[in-house]
Amino acid sequence: MLTTALTERAQRVMLLILTVIAVTAALQLGQQVLAPIVFALVVGIVVSPLAERLTGLGVPRVGVAMLLLLVTTSLIALLVLMVEPLLDMFIRQLPRLKAGAARWIASVSDVLRGIETISKEIEGAKSGADDGAASALPSVRDALWMAPNFGAQFFIFVGTLFFFVLTRNDLYGAVGELEPKLRKADRAVARYFAAVTLVNAGLGVLTAAIMLAIGVEYPMLWGLAAAILNYMLYLGPLLIIAGLTIAGLLQFTGAMSLLPPALYLVVNFTEANFVTPWVVGQRLAMNPLGVFVAIVFGLWLWGPVGAIVALPVMLWLGVLLRPTMLQMPSGPGAPAIG
């Protein structure tokens, strides 16, 4: 009897493992279709409270769907246009980055013995850096429109978002007793996203002000990057710290070169451990390890889109399946998630 029970349990475990592997493989193979669909569903969930309010005011559902589609696509397009100067600036600075890295490594090699040959190779590579690299690289918009599948993915995103907003009430009404939980999960994700957006905006403004005060070049772009990348918890701030470290080494000397990343680290630490828990504290909590694994898994699975949608999907499923575990105390002592 015991042997039979153990055998059945082992079969269930093996079946679960095979199911996870199959689902993961299907998600990766279907990236071109599934990624824009999931991204559109996440955006539709985020704007669902606004859709309900407009519907309550008597606006036809078709009009609500068209209006929200126009607003969301315009915001995404504006975001791409705002990010483009940051990437273009980085591309233009590539020769300078190469030269600065060469000087920095050369100065280290003067102290350490036995690597003079490395220094000479780096100097040779620096002299061969061409200034035409920036012109040879396409802009963000050019890269997007040159991608053969971008138009199809954008069409899938637009269609999914429009029809989800249009038929969301009908879809939820068809699931019967599960409808209240679905709507609760939608509201939780929307409120969380709104709160985090407010915090990220403040983080971006403060980062820009600090970079401007200490004389870092392109402070507004650094503030914009800090606000956008902070949606990718852990990974986003690490990218900003790495970028500010490079910028500090290129612009300043001595201990001053480490001031930009150090100041941002203080600001981000304060935001993650005090501001965000205080703003979001009474609403949601997630295990930091689960958040990190979800973001890394999403990044590996679908790239940047996967990293963006990983947290909302995890949050939505958590509220839907086990809402009692997502309550948390407010205040600085609450677990940090950003």
PyMOL commands that set and color helices and strands:
alter all, ss='L'
color gray80, all
select helices_A, chain A and resi 2-29+31-46+48-56+61-92+94-111+116-127+133-136+140-146+150-173+176-214+219-229+235-251+254-280+288-302+304-321+323-326
alter helices_A, ss='H'
color red, helices_A
deselect
rebuild
show_as cartoon
